[in-house]
Amino acid sequence: MLRNWDRASMQHGVEIRMPFLDWRIVSFVFSLPGSSKVRNGFSKSIVRSAFKDKLPQNIVERKNKIGINAPMIEVAQWSS
């Protein structure tokens, strides 16, 4: 996925930043116990807590993932 974002940014002459991939944030999160990251059946509890007053409740409490997927290459199936 990072490769695709990098390629797209280079094609359009813009720089894309991915804030959650900053090495300081990654180091901090790896230093936390699992109980801080998953709470009451919800993953990303730190991010959810940080944004609970800034996002609608239905988004903060959403469990299904909605994101940008990497493009999938369709493989043609040939019948013999």
N, C-alpha and C positions, 0 to 999 in steps of 0.2 A: 504494500500500500504506500509506503514511503517513497518507493521508486516512482510510482505513478504521480504522486504529488510533486516530486522533484522535477520530473520530466515536464509536467504541465506548467510549473512555474518558470522553467527555463524557456519553454516555447513562447510564453507571453511576456517575458522580461520582468517578472515580478518575483519578490521574495516571499515565501510562505513560512510562517513560524508555527510550530506545534508546541504550545506552552507546556503540555504535560510530558513532553520528552526532554525538558531541561534536566540536566544531570543532577542538579541540586534537589529538584522535586523527586526524581527517581530514587536518589540516595535516601532522602527523608522517608519516602513511602516504604522502601525495603527495610528501614530500621524500625518500623512500627510493628507491633504484634498484630496477628490476624484478627483479633477481637476488635481492633480499631477500624479495620477495613470493611468487615462484614458485621452488620448489626441488625437484629430482628428480621433476618432473611433477606436483607437488602445489601447488595454489594456497593462499593464506592460511597460508604457512609460519610466519609469526611467531605467529599464533594457535595453530597446531598445536604449535609448540615450547613455547609458554607453558602449554598444557594437557596435554602428553604424560604427565605424572605424575598428572594428576587425572582423566583420562578413560580408558575402556577403549581398548586399542590399535586394535580394529576401528573405533571411531568416529574416532579421530585419523587413521587411514589411509584413511578412506572418501573416494572421489572423487565419487560421485554426490551431487547436492544434494537435501536433504530440508528443505523449508521451508514456510512458509505462503504460499499463492498468493492473489492478489487474486481475488475472485469473478468468474466469467465469466458473461456474460449469454448465454443460449441464444437464437439467432435461429431462428424457425420458417421452414422452407422450404416455400413454397406451390407446389404443382404446378399447372400450367395445363391 
